[in-house]
Amino acid sequence: MIQKFVKAKSELLIGGFKDPSFGPVIMFGSGGKYVEVFEDTAIKSAFASDEDIDSLIGSTKISKILHGTRGEKPADIESLKKIIKSAARMLIENGNILEFDINPLIVGEDNKYYAVDIRVKAE
């Protein structure tokens, strides 16, 4: 497989799973190879409103970077919210999906998002 090289500004994680008590949940945070080191993730119900998704993003440390720091141009937060919403809808609407993760979801220097590695566990 050959794909375009994308220089990353940030590496994100979007994941989801079906919790036995809470049902489908969505996770967002810092991703990439340091996901376990930074431990910067948040979880919400996959039945999330726009306000819930804002809160999900805003409750992470990576949020400050995504909104622009030290003169950097902010990431396209509206597109990120659409990606999170689509991932949550995928989990809700497909009963055979037990869990998934997109890690990393790269924010390129062009402020576009690139899913580099995707894993889906289905029954």
N, C-alpha and C positions, 0 to 999 in steps of 0.2 A: 504494500500500500504506500502510495506517495501522497503527501499533502503539503500544502504551503506552510512555510515557517512563519510563525507568528511570535513576535517579540512581546512578552507579557509585561503589562503594568501591574496586574494583580492576578492572583489565582484564587478562585472561589470554589465552593462545594455546594451543590444542591442535591439533597437526597430525600428519600421518603421510605416509610415502612408502615405496616399495619400492626399497630399496638393492640394487644388483646383487650386492654381496658378502655382505651381512648379511640380506637379505630384508626383510620389513615391519618398519619402525621407527616409534615414536611419539615425538612431541616435545611438551614442555610448558614453559611459562615465562610471563614478563611479556609481555603483548600490547598491542593497541591501536596508536595512531598512533606510539608511541615504541619499538616493538619493535626496530628497528634501532639506536636510540640506547642502550638499556639492555643489549642483547645478553645477556639473562638467560634462556637456554633450556637444556634438558637433553634428551638423547635416550637411549632404551632400545629393546630389541627389543619388538615388538608382542606377543610371546608372554610377557608380563610377569605375574609373580605379584603378589600383594598387597604383598609386601615390596619388589619391584622398583618398584611404583608409589609406595610411600612414599618410596623412595630418589630416584625421579625428581622428585617434588614437593620433597623436602627438600634437593635439591642446587641449588635456585634461591634467589635472593635474595627473590623474591616470597613464598616459603614463610614467612618470618618475619612478614610482614604478614598472610598468611592465617591464621596461628596466633594472631593478636592481639598488637598492640603498643600501648603507652602507653594502656592502658585500653580499647582497642577490643575489641568482641566478636569472637571468632574466627569465621572462615568455616566452613561445614559441609564439613569435609574428607572425610567419608565419602561425601557426595553427589558431590564433585569426583572422588574415586577411581572411583566408579561411571561417571561421564561418561567419564573417561579409558579405563577398561576397555571400555566400549561402543564408543568410537571405535576402539580397537585391534582389537576383534572385528570391527567393520565392515570394516576394512582387510584383515584376514586372510580373512574369509569371502566377500568379493566380489573375485574375481580381476580383474575389469575396472577396479577403482579403482586408479589409479596413484599418486595423492596427494590429500590434502585438507588444508584448514585451517579452523579456527573461530577467527576473529580479528576483533573481540574476543569472548571469552566474559566477559560482565560479571558481577561479583559485586555484586549490588544492596545497598542499605542494609538490605533485609529479609533479607539473607544467602542469597538464592536466586540461581541461575545463569540467565543469559539469553544465548543464542547470538544475536549481532547480525548477524554476517556469516559465511556459510559458503561455501566454494569446494571443489568436487570435480572432479578431472580423471580422466576415465575413457577407456578405449580402446574 
